[in-house]
Amino acid sequence: MTQKEDLDIFVEGRPVTFGNASTEKPWKDKIKNTFTNVKLEPFEKSKVSLDFALLPERFMKRGKQKLNDLDNLSKPVLDALVEINIFLDDSGILDLTLKKRKSNKEGVRIRICKFSENDSILI
């Protein structure tokens, strides 16, 4: 993101993909707990960047290990942010950037800024 973020937080923990409530819940709870002291009006229109830090052995598929697809990693994060009212609704995310990288410390860096009328929307 080129403009100043309204929110920039790293959530340390093991990112999981959506689809399994028993693995999703602890990850979503960790995200929610990280935002406990964040006091913002909910974003109606926003630009979001999610940068996932994964252990080298989780970065890409190896053998029978499940893939950590970016789109599937993002869903629990965005759902948790809606549940704690960071977003009015995730349909208001008008610009979403996803990245994953190798790291010895797992988690996700969440950056959010308001989407302004000066941001271009291609139709």
A tleap script that builds the chain and sets N, CA, C and O, in Angstrom:
source leaprc.protein.ff14SB
mol = sequence {
  NMET THR GLN LYS GLU ASP LEU ASP ILE PHE
  VAL GLU GLY ARG PRO VAL THR PHE GLY ASN
  ALA SER THR GLU LYS PRO TRP LYS ASP LYS
  ILE LYS ASN THR PHE THR ASN VAL LYS LEU
  GLU PRO PHE GLU LYS SER LYS VAL SER LEU
  ASP PHE ALA LEU LEU PRO GLU ARG PHE MET
  LYS ARG GLY LYS GLN LYS LEU ASN ASP LEU
  ASP ASN LEU SER LYS PRO VAL LEU ASP ALA
  LEU VAL GLU ILE ASN ILE PHE LEU ASP ASP
  SER GLY ILE LEU ASP LEU THR LEU LYS LYS
  ARG LYS SER ASN LYS GLU GLY VAL ARG ILE
  ARG ILE CYS LYS PHE SER GLU ASN ASP SER
  ILE LEU CILE
}
set mol.1.N position { 0.843 -1.174 0.000 }
set mol.1.CA position { 0.000 0.000 0.000 }
set mol.1.C position { 0.887 1.236 0.000 }
set mol.1.O position { 1.867 1.313 0.740 }
set mol.2.N position { 0.535 2.183 -0.825 }
set mol.2.CA position { 1.363 3.370 -0.917 }
set mol.2.C position { 0.939 4.443 0.080 }
set mol.2.O position { 1.775 5.243 0.501 }
set mol.3.N position { -0.328 4.484 0.469 }
set mol.3.CA position { -0.742 5.490 1.431 }
set mol.3.C position { -0.581 4.964 2.847 }
set mol.3.O position { -0.412 3.765 3.068 }
set mol.4.N position { -0.636 5.885 3.802 }
set mol.4.CA position { -0.470 5.511 5.208 }
set mol.4.C position { -1.616 4.609 5.647 }
set mol.4.O position { -2.783 4.890 5.373 }
set mol.5.N position { -1.269 3.529 6.327 }
set mol.5.CA position { -2.276 2.603 6.813 }
set mol.5.C position { -2.971 3.180 8.040 }
set mol.5.O position { -2.345 3.842 8.868 }
set mol.6.N position { -4.252 2.927 8.146 }
set mol.6.CA position { -4.993 3.272 9.348 }
set mol.6.C position { -4.748 2.210 10.411 }
set mol.6.O position { -4.900 2.461 11.606 }
set mol.7.N position { -4.367 1.022 9.956 }
set mol.7.CA position { -4.141 -0.095 10.853 }
set mol.7.C position { -3.019 -0.961 10.294 }
set mol.7.O position { -3.019 -1.294 9.109 }
set mol.8.N position { -2.069 -1.324 11.138 }
set mol.8.CA position { -0.946 -2.182 10.734 }
set mol.8.C position { -0.588 -3.052 11.935 }
set mol.8.O position { 0.045 -2.587 12.882 }
set mol.9.N position { -0.996 -4.315 11.888 }
set mol.9.CA position { -0.829 -5.225 13.030 }
set mol.9.C position { -0.307 -6.570 12.538 }
set mol.9.O position { -0.738 -7.074 11.501 }
set mol.10.N position { 0.633 -7.151 13.301 }
set mol.10.CA position { 1.089 -8.517 13.039 }
set mol.10.C position { 0.445 -9.427 14.078 }
set mol.10.O position { 0.562 -9.197 15.282 }
set mol.11.N position { -0.234 -10.458 13.597 }
set mol.11.CA position { -0.837 -11.464 14.469 }
set mol.11.C position { 0.044 -12.699 14.400 }
set mol.11.O position { 0.123 -13.364 13.367 }
set mol.12.N position { 0.707 -12.998 15.514 }
set mol.12.CA position { 1.580 -14.163 15.550 }
set mol.12.C position { 0.751 -15.412 15.817 }
set mol.12.O position { -0.126 -15.416 16.681 }
set mol.13.N position { 1.035 -16.460 15.072 }
set mol.13.CA position { 0.320 -17.718 15.230 }
set mol.13.C position { 0.356 -18.501 13.942 }
set mol.13.O position { 0.954 -18.068 12.957 }
set mol.14.N position { -0.281 -19.646 13.950 }
set mol.14.CA position { -0.269 -20.548 12.791 }
set mol.14.C position { -1.476 -20.261 11.900 }
set mol.14.O position { -2.591 -20.662 12.234 }
set mol.15.N position { -1.275 -19.571 10.765 }
set mol.15.CA position { -2.389 -19.326 9.851 }
set mol.15.C position { -2.969 -20.648 9.337 }
set mol.15.O position { -2.235 -21.579 9.007 }
set mol.16.N position { -4.289 -20.704 9.279 }
set mol.16.CA position { -4.961 -21.892 8.761 }
set mol.16.C position { -5.900 -21.487 7.644 }
set mol.16.O position { -6.303 -20.329 7.541 }
set mol.17.N position { -6.241 -22.453 6.811 }
set mol.17.CA position { -7.187 -22.211 5.731 }
set mol.17.C position { -8.604 -22.442 6.246 }
set mol.17.O position { -8.810 -23.086 7.274 }
set mol.18.N position { -9.578 -21.902 5.509 }
set mol.18.CA position { -10.967 -22.065 5.934 }
set mol.18.C position { -11.463 -23.463 5.570 }
set mol.18.O position { -10.873 -24.157 4.742 }
set mol.19.N position { -12.544 -23.846 6.203 }
set mol.19.CA position { -13.160 -25.112 5.847 }
set mol.19.C position { -13.245 -26.114 6.973 }
set mol.19.O position { -13.991 -27.089 6.878 }
set mol.20.N position { -12.492 -25.893 8.045 }
set mol.20.CA position { -12.537 -26.815 9.172 }
set mol.20.C position { -12.698 -25.979 10.440 }
set mol.20.O position { -11.753 -25.340 10.902 }
set mol.21.N position { -13.902 -25.993 10.989 }
set mol.21.CA position { -14.211 -25.133 12.142 }
set mol.21.C position { -13.297 -25.388 13.329 }
set mol.21.O position { -12.982 -24.457 14.070 }
set mol.22.N position { -12.864 -26.628 13.527 }
set mol.22.CA position { -12.030 -26.930 14.699 }
set mol.22.C position { -10.633 -26.321 14.589 }
set mol.22.O position { -10.032 -25.992 15.612 }
set mol.23.N position { -10.102 -26.164 13.378 }
set mol.23.CA position { -8.794 -25.513 13.228 }
set mol.23.C position { -8.940 -24.004 13.021 }
set mol.23.O position { -8.055 -23.230 13.386 }
set mol.24.N position { -10.057 -23.600 12.438 }
set mol.24.CA position { -10.299 -22.165 12.193 }
set mol.24.C position { -10.517 -21.385 13.480 }
set mol.24.O position { -9.984 -20.286 13.637 }
set mol.25.N position { -11.287 -21.935 14.392 }
set mol.25.CA position { -11.682 -21.197 15.597 }
set mol.25.C position { -10.497 -20.688 16.410 }
set mol.25.O position { -10.482 -19.505 16.750 }
set mol.26.N position { -9.487 -21.525 16.746 }
set mol.26.CA position { -8.350 -21.001 17.519 }
set mol.26.C position { -7.611 -19.877 16.792 }
set mol.26.O position { -7.178 -18.917 17.428 }
set mol.27.N position { -7.463 -19.980 15.482 }
set mol.27.CA position { -6.792 -18.944 14.698 }
set mol.27.C position { -7.618 -17.662 14.697 }
set mol.27.O position { -7.076 -16.577 14.906 }
set mol.28.N position { -8.915 -17.775 14.467 }
set mol.28.CA position { -9.779 -16.602 14.475 }
set mol.28.C position { -9.804 -15.955 15.859 }
set mol.28.O position { -9.811 -14.729 15.971 }
set mol.29.N position { -9.818 -16.774 16.913 }
set mol.29.CA position { -9.792 -16.233 18.277 }
set mol.29.C position { -8.500 -15.467 18.543 }
set mol.29.O position { -8.519 -14.430 19.206 }
set mol.30.N position { -7.378 -15.972 18.030 }
set mol.30.CA position { -6.085 -15.288 18.202 }
set mol.30.C position { -6.118 -13.929 17.505 }
set mol.30.O position { -5.629 -12.936 18.044 }
set mol.31.N position { -6.693 -13.892 16.317 }
set mol.31.CA position { -6.824 -12.627 15.583 }
set mol.31.C position { -7.692 -11.654 16.383 }
set mol.31.O position { -7.317 -10.498 16.582 }
set mol.32.N position { -8.838 -12.125 16.834 }
set mol.32.CA position { -9.759 -11.272 17.604 }
set mol.32.C position { -9.087 -10.741 18.870 }
set mol.32.O position { -9.232 -9.565 19.202 }
set mol.33.N position { -8.360 -11.597 19.571 }
set mol.33.CA position { -7.684 -11.175 20.810 }
set mol.33.C position { -6.612 -10.130 20.533 }
set mol.33.O position { -6.397 -9.238 21.354 }
set mol.34.N position { -5.937 -10.224 19.393 }
set mol.34.CA position { -4.915 -9.242 19.034 }
set mol.34.C position { -5.537 -7.861 18.839 }
set mol.34.O position { -4.878 -6.844 19.057 }
set mol.35.N position { -6.791 -7.825 18.434 }
set mol.35.CA position { -7.484 -6.564 18.159 }
set mol.35.C position { -8.262 -6.035 19.365 }
set mol.35.O position { -9.017 -5.071 19.235 }
set mol.36.N position { -8.088 -6.648 20.528 }
set mol.36.CA position { -8.848 -6.270 21.714 }
set mol.36.C position { -8.767 -4.779 22.017 }
set mol.36.O position { -9.781 -4.166 22.352 }
set mol.37.N position { -7.591 -4.189 21.907 }
set mol.37.CA position { -7.416 -2.772 22.262 }
set mol.37.C position { -7.510 -1.825 21.078 }
set mol.37.O position { -7.252 -0.631 21.229 }
set mol.38.N position { -7.870 -2.322 19.909 }
set mol.38.CA position { -7.996 -1.476 18.720 }
set mol.38.C position { -9.358 -0.799 18.744 }
set mol.38.O position { -10.397 -1.459 18.768 }
set mol.39.N position { -9.335 0.514 18.738 }
set mol.39.CA position { -10.575 1.294 18.781 }
set mol.39.C position { -10.669 2.132 17.504 }
set mol.39.O position { -10.050 3.191 17.396 }
set mol.40.N position { -11.438 1.651 16.559 }
set mol.40.CA position { -11.657 2.345 15.293 }
set mol.40.C position { -13.126 2.265 14.919 }
set mol.40.O position { -13.832 1.335 15.308 }
set mol.41.N position { -13.568 3.241 14.169 }
set mol.41.CA position { -14.879 3.114 13.551 }
set mol.41.C position { -14.752 2.028 12.481 }
set mol.41.O position { -13.711 1.931 11.832 }
set mol.42.N position { -15.781 1.218 12.285 }
set mol.42.CA position { -15.693 0.173 11.257 }
set mol.42.C position { -15.441 0.775 9.883 }
set mol.42.O position { -15.978 1.828 9.540 }
set mol.43.N position { -14.620 0.091 9.111 }
set mol.43.CA position { -14.333 0.519 7.743 }
set mol.43.C position { -15.521 0.163 6.857 }
set mol.43.O position { -15.984 -0.978 6.855 }
set mol.44.N position { -16.009 1.146 6.107 }
set mol.44.CA position { -17.086 0.873 5.155 }
set mol.44.C position { -16.494 0.468 3.814 }
set mol.44.O position { -16.923 -0.514 3.209 }
set mol.45.N position { -15.499 1.234 3.349 }
set mol.45.CA position { -14.772 0.924 2.116 }
set mol.45.C position { -13.296 0.907 2.474 }
set mol.45.O position { -12.799 1.833 3.114 }
set mol.46.N position { -12.592 -0.146 2.061 }
set mol.46.CA position { -11.202 -0.246 2.499 }
set mol.46.C position { -10.308 -0.936 1.477 }
set mol.46.O position { -10.755 -1.598 0.541 }
set mol.47.N position { -9.017 -0.736 1.719 }
set mol.47.CA position { -7.952 -1.440 1.013 }
set mol.47.C position { -7.256 -2.293 2.073 }
set mol.47.O position { -6.915 -1.796 3.146 }
set mol.48.N position { -7.047 -3.561 1.776 }
set mol.48.CA position { -6.487 -4.489 2.748 }
set mol.48.C position { -5.301 -5.221 2.140 }
set mol.48.O position { -5.328 -5.630 0.979 }
set mol.49.N position { -4.261 -5.376 2.949 }
set mol.49.CA position { -3.101 -6.174 2.570 }
set mol.49.C position { -2.882 -7.221 3.650 }
set mol.49.O position { -2.761 -6.888 4.829 }
set mol.50.N position { -2.830 -8.489 3.248 }
set mol.50.CA position { -2.548 -9.592 4.161 }
set mol.50.C position { -1.251 -10.248 3.714 }
set mol.50.O position { -1.158 -10.748 2.593 }
set mol.51.N position { -0.258 -10.246 4.582 }
set mol.51.CA position { 1.057 -10.823 4.293 }
set mol.51.C position { 1.261 -11.990 5.258 }
set mol.51.O position { 1.521 -11.787 6.444 }
set mol.52.N position { 1.142 -13.213 4.737 }
set mol.52.CA position { 1.237 -14.412 5.559 }
set mol.52.C position { 2.678 -14.876 5.667 }
set mol.52.O position { 3.364 -15.046 4.660 }
set mol.53.N position { 3.126 -15.078 6.890 }
set mol.53.CA position { 4.452 -15.612 7.171 }
set mol.53.C position { 4.273 -17.085 7.542 }
set mol.53.O position { 3.596 -17.407 8.519 }
set mol.54.N position { 4.883 -17.974 6.756 }
set mol.54.CA position { 4.724 -19.406 6.965 }
set mol.54.C position { 6.084 -20.063 7.141 }
set mol.54.O position { 7.075 -19.642 6.544 }
set mol.55.N position { 6.116 -21.094 7.965 }
set mol.55.CA position { 7.346 -21.866 8.101 }
set mol.55.C position { 7.731 -22.425 6.741 }
set mol.55.O position { 6.854 -22.729 5.932 }
set mol.56.N position { 9.030 -22.566 6.471 }
set mol.56.CA position { 9.457 -23.053 5.151 }
set mol.56.C position { 8.762 -24.347 4.727 }
set mol.56.O position { 8.445 -24.521 3.550 }
set mol.57.N position { 8.524 -25.249 5.667 }
set mol.57.CA position { 7.878 -26.514 5.311 }
set mol.57.C position { 6.386 -26.363 5.011 }
set mol.57.O position { 5.773 -27.284 4.470 }
set mol.58.N position { 5.798 -25.223 5.351 }
set mol.58.CA position { 4.386 -24.967 5.048 }
set mol.58.C position { 4.201 -24.029 3.861 }
set mol.58.O position { 3.077 -23.809 3.409 }
set mol.59.N position { 5.293 -23.482 3.360 }
set mol.59.CA position { 5.217 -22.464 2.318 }
set mol.59.C position { 4.635 -23.019 1.017 }
set mol.59.O position { 3.779 -22.381 0.404 }
set mol.60.N position { 5.074 -24.162 0.605 }
set mol.60.CA position { 4.595 -24.813 -0.621 }
set mol.60.C position { 4.285 -26.264 -0.302 }
set mol.60.O position { 4.757 -26.796 0.703 }
set mol.61.N position { 3.500 -26.900 -1.145 }
set mol.61.CA position { 3.132 -28.300 -0.937 }
set mol.61.C position { 4.362 -29.193 -1.044 }
set mol.61.O position { 5.185 -29.054 -1.949 }
set mol.62.N position { 4.456 -30.102 -0.099 }
set mol.62.CA position { 5.516 -31.113 -0.130 }
set mol.62.C position { 4.876 -32.450 0.208 }
set mol.62.O position { 4.323 -32.622 1.294 }
set mol.63.N position { 4.948 -33.381 -0.705 }
set mol.63.CA position { 4.359 -34.690 -0.459 }
set mol.63.C position { 2.856 -34.585 -0.285 }
set mol.63.O position { 2.171 -33.994 -1.119 }
set mol.64.N position { 2.336 -35.161 0.803 }
set mol.64.CA position { 0.893 -35.184 1.045 }
set mol.64.C position { 0.410 -33.995 1.861 }
set mol.64.O position { -0.776 -33.894 2.177 }
set mol.65.N position { 1.326 -33.098 2.203 }
set mol.65.CA position { 0.938 -31.918 2.978 }
set mol.65.C position { -0.053 -31.081 2.183 }
set mol.65.O position { 0.095 -30.916 0.972 }
set mol.66.N position { -1.068 -30.550 2.869 }
set mol.66.CA position { -2.059 -29.703 2.210 }
set mol.66.C position { -1.423 -28.390 1.781 }
set mol.66.O position { -0.491 -27.891 2.412 }
set mol.67.N position { -1.949 -27.848 0.700 }
set mol.67.CA position { -1.500 -26.542 0.227 }
set mol.67.C position { -1.992 -25.431 1.140 }
set mol.67.O position { -3.036 -25.554 1.779 }
set mol.68.N position { -1.251 -24.377 1.193 }
set mol.68.CA position { -1.666 -23.173 1.907 }
set mol.68.C position { -2.005 -22.110 0.873 }
set mol.68.O position { -1.283 -21.127 0.714 }
set mol.69.N position { -3.114 -22.321 0.173 }
set mol.69.CA position { -3.549 -21.384 -0.862 }
set mol.69.C position { -3.866 -20.036 -0.242 }
set mol.69.O position { -4.519 -19.953 0.799 }
set mol.70.N position { -3.394 -18.976 -0.898 }
set mol.70.CA position { -3.616 -17.627 -0.367 }
set mol.70.C position { -5.089 -17.284 -0.189 }
set mol.70.O position { -5.479 -16.712 0.829 }
set mol.71.N position { -5.901 -17.630 -1.170 }
set mol.71.CA position { -7.320 -17.290 -1.044 }
set mol.71.C position { -7.953 -18.005 0.141 }
set mol.71.O position { -8.819 -17.442 0.811 }
set mol.72.N position { -7.536 -19.228 0.407 }
set mol.72.CA position { -8.081 -19.979 1.536 }
set mol.72.C position { -7.513 -19.502 2.873 }
set mol.72.O position { -8.195 -19.589 3.895 }
set mol.73.N position { -6.278 -19.002 2.883 }
set mol.73.CA position { -5.700 -18.440 4.104 }
set mol.73.C position { -6.392 -17.132 4.487 }
set mol.73.O position { -6.537 -16.827 5.670 }
set mol.74.N position { -6.816 -16.371 3.495 }
set mol.74.CA position { -7.381 -15.047 3.769 }
set mol.74.C position { -8.774 -15.100 4.378 }
set mol.74.O position { -9.122 -14.227 5.172 }
set mol.75.N position { -9.565 -16.081 4.037 }
set mol.75.CA position { -10.970 -16.127 4.469 }
set mol.75.C position { -11.134 -16.096 5.992 }
set mol.75.O position { -11.916 -15.279 6.477 }
set mol.76.N position { -10.447 -16.934 6.775 }
set mol.76.CA position { -10.632 -16.848 8.229 }
set mol.76.C position { -10.216 -15.493 8.813 }
set mol.76.O position { -10.823 -15.017 9.772 }
set mol.77.N position { -9.190 -14.881 8.241 }
set mol.77.CA position { -8.740 -13.575 8.730 }
set mol.77.C position { -9.822 -12.530 8.490 }
set mol.77.O position { -10.187 -11.785 9.400 }
set mol.78.N position { -10.329 -12.478 7.269 }
set mol.78.CA position { -11.354 -11.490 6.937 }
set mol.78.C position { -12.638 -11.734 7.729 }
set mol.78.O position { -13.274 -10.787 8.192 }
set mol.79.N position { -13.016 -12.995 7.881 }
set mol.79.CA position { -14.218 -13.311 8.663 }
set mol.79.C position { -14.061 -12.868 10.118 }
set mol.79.O position { -14.996 -12.322 10.704 }
set mol.80.N position { -12.890 -13.099 10.699 }
set mol.80.CA position { -12.649 -12.679 12.094 }
set mol.80.C position { -12.757 -11.164 12.219 }
set mol.80.O position { -13.305 -10.665 13.202 }
set mol.81.N position { -12.240 -10.425 11.234 }
set mol.81.CA position { -12.281 -8.966 11.279 }
set mol.81.C position { -13.712 -8.434 11.152 }
set mol.81.O position { -14.048 -7.407 11.742 }
set mol.82.N position { -14.547 -9.127 10.391 }
set mol.82.CA position { -15.962 -8.747 10.306 }
set mol.82.C position { -16.648 -9.032 11.643 }
set mol.82.O position { -17.451 -8.231 12.119 }
set mol.83.N position { -16.323 -10.180 12.242 }
set mol.83.CA position { -16.960 -10.573 13.508 }
set mol.83.C position { -16.667 -9.582 14.642 }
set mol.83.O position { -17.485 -9.421 15.547 }
set mol.84.N position { -15.511 -8.920 14.598 }
set mol.84.CA position { -15.184 -7.943 15.652 }
set mol.84.C position { -15.416 -6.507 15.190 }
set mol.84.O position { -14.973 -5.557 15.837 }
set mol.85.N position { -16.115 -6.360 14.065 }
set mol.85.CA position { -16.582 -5.058 13.592 }
set mol.85.C position { -15.462 -4.127 13.114 }
set mol.85.O position { -15.587 -2.906 13.211 }
set mol.86.N position { -14.374 -4.697 12.602 }
set mol.86.CA position { -13.368 -3.870 11.941 }
set mol.86.C position { -13.928 -3.421 10.591 }
set mol.86.O position { -13.689 -2.299 10.146 }
set mol.87.N position { -14.674 -4.318 9.952 }
set mol.87.CA position { -15.377 -4.009 8.702 }
set mol.87.C position { -16.870 -4.094 8.969 }
set mol.87.O position { -17.324 -4.939 9.742 }
set mol.88.N position { -17.635 -3.210 8.322 }
set mol.88.CA position { -19.081 -3.368 8.367 }
set mol.88.C position { -19.460 -4.685 7.708 }
set mol.88.O position { -20.317 -5.423 8.193 }
set mol.89.N position { -18.799 -4.957 6.593 }
set mol.89.CA position { -19.009 -6.187 5.832 }
set mol.89.C position { -17.795 -6.343 4.928 }
set mol.89.O position { -17.265 -5.344 4.443 }
set mol.90.N position { -17.345 -7.563 4.691 }
set mol.90.CA position { -16.146 -7.708 3.863 }
set mol.90.C position { -16.408 -7.428 2.386 }
set mol.90.O position { -15.467 -7.407 1.592 }
set mol.91.N position { -17.665 -7.213 2.001 }
set mol.91.CA position { -17.931 -6.784 0.625 }
set mol.91.C position { -17.443 -5.347 0.404 }
set mol.91.O position { -17.320 -4.905 -0.738 }
set mol.92.N position { -17.166 -4.621 1.490 }
set mol.92.CA position { -16.628 -3.267 1.398 }
set mol.92.C position { -15.129 -3.224 1.189 }
set mol.92.O position { -14.552 -2.142 1.086 }
set mol.93.N position { -14.486 -4.382 1.125 }
set mol.93.CA position { -13.057 -4.419 0.793 }
set mol.93.C position { -12.964 -4.296 -0.726 }
set mol.93.O position { -13.331 -5.214 -1.460 }
set mol.94.N position { -12.474 -3.161 -1.177 }
set mol.94.CA position { -12.453 -2.864 -2.608 }
set mol.94.C position { -11.093 -3.113 -3.244 }
set mol.94.O position { -10.967 -3.090 -4.468 }
set mol.95.N position { -10.077 -3.350 -2.424 }
set mol.95.CA position { -8.732 -3.620 -2.912 }
set mol.95.C position { -8.093 -4.586 -1.916 }
set mol.95.O position { -7.912 -4.245 -0.747 }
set mol.96.N position { -7.753 -5.790 -2.377 }
set mol.96.CA position { -7.204 -6.813 -1.500 }
set mol.96.C position { -5.907 -7.343 -2.091 }
set mol.96.O position { -5.881 -7.843 -3.215 }
set mol.97.N position { -4.826 -7.228 -1.314 }
set mol.97.CA position { -3.521 -7.741 -1.730 }
set mol.97.C position { -3.144 -8.881 -0.795 }
set mol.97.O position { -3.187 -8.734 0.426 }
set mol.98.N position { -2.775 -10.019 -1.375 }
set mol.98.CA position { -2.395 -11.203 -0.608 }
set mol.98.C position { -0.970 -11.598 -0.954 }
set mol.98.O position { -0.574 -11.586 -2.119 }
set mol.99.N position { -0.200 -11.952 0.080 }
set mol.99.CA position { 1.173 -12.418 -0.116 }
set mol.99.C position { 1.453 -13.519 0.887 }
set mol.99.O position { 0.852 -13.565 1.961 }
set mol.100.N position { 2.368 -14.404 0.530 }
set mol.100.CA position { 2.890 -15.342 1.517 }
set mol.100.C position { 4.391 -15.417 1.323 }
set mol.100.O position { 4.914 -15.273 0.218 }
set mol.101.N position { 5.068 -15.649 2.448 }
set mol.101.CA position { 6.525 -15.700 2.410 }
set mol.101.C position { 7.013 -16.697 3.448 }
set mol.101.O position { 6.294 -17.050 4.383 }
set mol.102.N position { 8.226 -17.136 3.269 }
set mol.102.CA position { 8.844 -18.045 4.224 }
set mol.102.C position { 9.329 -17.249 5.430 }
set mol.102.O position { 9.845 -16.139 5.297 }
set mol.103.N position { 9.150 -17.843 6.614 }
set mol.103.CA position { 9.582 -17.186 7.836 }
set mol.103.C position { 9.737 -18.233 8.934 }
set mol.103.O position { 9.117 -19.295 8.882 }
set mol.104.N position { 10.555 -17.931 9.909 }
set mol.104.CA position { 10.665 -18.810 11.075 }
set mol.104.C position { 9.649 -18.439 12.149 }
set mol.104.O position { 9.534 -19.131 13.161 }
set mol.105.N position { 8.914 -17.355 11.934 }
set mol.105.CA position { 7.877 -16.897 12.864 }
set mol.105.C position { 6.582 -16.774 12.062 }
set mol.105.O position { 6.465 -15.915 11.188 }
set mol.106.N position { 5.616 -17.634 12.364 }
set mol.106.CA position { 4.381 -17.648 11.589 }
set mol.106.C position { 3.392 -16.589 12.065 }
set mol.106.O position { 3.393 -16.185 13.228 }
set mol.107.N position { 2.558 -16.158 11.141 }
set mol.107.CA position { 1.514 -15.203 11.459 }
set mol.107.C position { 1.043 -14.490 10.211 }
set mol.107.O position { 1.312 -14.923 9.090 }
set mol.108.N position { 0.341 -13.399 10.417 }
set mol.108.CA position { -0.129 -12.580 9.305 }
set mol.108.C position { 0.001 -11.106 9.683 }
set mol.108.O position { -0.373 -10.700 10.783 }
set mol.109.N position { 0.527 -10.326 8.770 }
set mol.109.CA position { 0.560 -8.875 8.933 }
set mol.109.C position { -0.660 -8.329 8.215 }
set mol.109.O position { -0.860 -8.565 7.024 }
set mol.110.N position { -1.464 -7.599 8.958 }
set mol.110.CA position { -2.714 -7.051 8.438 }
set mol.110.C position { -2.566 -5.543 8.342 }
set mol.110.O position { -2.310 -4.861 9.335 }
set mol.111.N position { -2.734 -5.038 7.129 }
set mol.111.CA position { -2.702 -3.584 6.910 }
set mol.111.C position { -4.017 -3.175 6.269 }
set mol.111.O position { -4.468 -3.773 5.292 }
set mol.112.N position { -4.617 -2.143 6.840 }
set mol.112.CA position { -5.905 -1.670 6.335 }
set mol.112.C position { -5.859 -0.148 6.240 }
set mol.112.O position { -5.371 0.528 7.146 }
set mol.113.N position { -6.368 0.373 5.147 }
set mol.113.CA position { -6.562 1.816 5.038 }
set mol.113.C position { -7.895 2.074 4.351 }
set mol.113.O position { -8.429 1.227 3.634 }
set mol.114.N position { -8.404 3.255 4.593 }
set mol.114.CA position { -9.677 3.633 3.982 }
set mol.114.C position { -9.504 3.746 2.480 }
set mol.114.O position { -8.477 4.220 1.995 }
set mol.115.N position { -10.503 3.315 1.762 }
set mol.115.CA position { -10.541 3.470 0.312 }
set mol.115.C position { -11.122 4.840 0.048 }
set mol.115.O position { -12.251 5.128 0.447 }
set mol.116.N position { -10.362 5.688 -0.620 }
set mol.116.CA position { -10.830 7.049 -0.856 }
set mol.116.C position { -11.362 7.191 -2.269 }
set mol.116.O position { -11.128 6.348 -3.135 }
set mol.117.N position { -12.077 8.272 -2.475 }
set mol.117.CA position { -12.629 8.554 -3.805 }
set mol.117.C position { -11.520 8.772 -4.842 }
set mol.117.O position { -11.761 8.663 -6.044 }
set mol.118.N position { -10.311 9.080 -4.373 }
set mol.118.CA position { -9.180 9.271 -5.286 }
set mol.118.C position { -8.588 7.960 -5.767 }
set mol.118.O position { -7.831 7.939 -6.738 }
set mol.119.N position { -8.926 6.861 -5.096 }
set mol.119.CA position { -8.457 5.540 -5.544 }
set mol.119.C position { -9.267 5.155 -6.777 }
set mol.119.O position { -10.478 5.372 -6.839 }
set mol.120.N position { -8.588 4.593 -7.733 }
set mol.120.CA position { -9.283 4.277 -8.984 }
set mol.120.C position { -9.966 2.917 -8.898 }
set mol.120.O position { -9.440 1.966 -8.320 }
set mol.121.N position { -11.127 2.857 -9.479 }
set mol.121.CA position { -11.858 1.609 -9.622 }
set mol.121.C position { -12.093 1.411 -11.116 }
set mol.121.O position { -12.698 2.253 -11.780 }
set mol.122.N position { -11.610 0.295 -11.629 }
set mol.122.CA position { -11.830 -0.015 -13.041 }
set mol.122.C position { -13.153 -0.766 -13.196 }
set mol.122.O position { -13.424 -1.737 -12.490 }
set mol.123.N position { -13.951 -0.298 -14.120 }
set mol.123.CA position { -15.245 -0.963 -14.350 }
set mol.123.C position { -15.288 -1.479 -15.765 }
set mol.123.O position { -16.285 -2.072 -16.175 }
savepdb mol mol.pdb
quit
